[in-house]
Amino acid sequence: MKKLILTILFLGAGLHLWSANAADTLSIQRKQSTWQMALPGGGRMECNLQAEWPETQDNAINTAFGTWLSESLKPMLKLEEGTGHALANRLEQCFLEEGKKARQQAVEQAVRGQVKPFNLALDVDIRCVWNKANLVTFRLHAIHYSATGERSEIVKEKTWHMPSGSDVTWDELVNPKRRQRFNSVMVEALQSYFGVNDWENLKLKLAQGEQLTLLGFPLPKGGPALEKAGIRLCYEAGEIAPAGAGRPTAFVPYSSIASHLTANGKKLIK
């Protein structure tokens, strides 16, 4: 019986781990890892990871971050909940496990003379985009290619109160008496994403658009993503438009909405 010898070649690898923090802000730990390996039949497996997470593992922010990250990546990888550090390392392990299964399938196909080259790829970028005494915001962007060639992408952004780890909500940010005007600014920002220049044409692009009003316009269910210069709207695919429209996003500077915020909202972003 002929023996099939499978050779795995690490074509390149790099790993960096460091941490940093400023006074009165969340301590952040960072990791960067890049590697490749050869797969049967001329295929390749590649992983690029750039991750930032709360350094302290036993606080509310780390718990909230870990829950958000694991739930966000569930459609892509089988991640269990955990601390930021554990999840960052688990990302690579989950991907390697996927590669082992795909590699075994390739070996079985080779025995039958049916080798078909395939590629696996995972690119994950998790970073802290705003870190201040009263809030912290993280952004996730992940792209995954499976052995069958299926591409999946996740883009999310989340803001929590510091140090409680509770979500920042639209209700605490937006003055209810100014809600319609606030929504008008959000709608205007979204028009460029959909390639239209007015409210009536935007409604044609949205799910159940004919029933929408400016006062009742749906803001992202994930809550406001607060950055240093403004709010980033991050909708899920299918949340306000047909899934084929992707994940609608828009950025609104604080200067455009300052007069529409609550007193607490103004204090939060100051």
Secondary structure, DSSP 8 states (H G I E B T S, - for coil): ---------EEEEEEEEEEE--TTS--EEEEEEEEEEEEGGGEEEEEEEEEEEES-SSSHHHHHHHHHHHHHHTTTS------HHHHHHHHHHHHHHHHHHHHHHHHHHHHTT-----EEEEEEEEEEEEEETTEEEEEEEEEEE-TT--EEEEEEEEEEETTT--B--HHHHB-GGGHHHHHHHHHHHHHHHHT-SSHHHHHHHSTTGGG--STT----TT--EE-SSEEEEE--TTSSS-GGG---EEEEEGGGTGGGB-HHHHHHH-
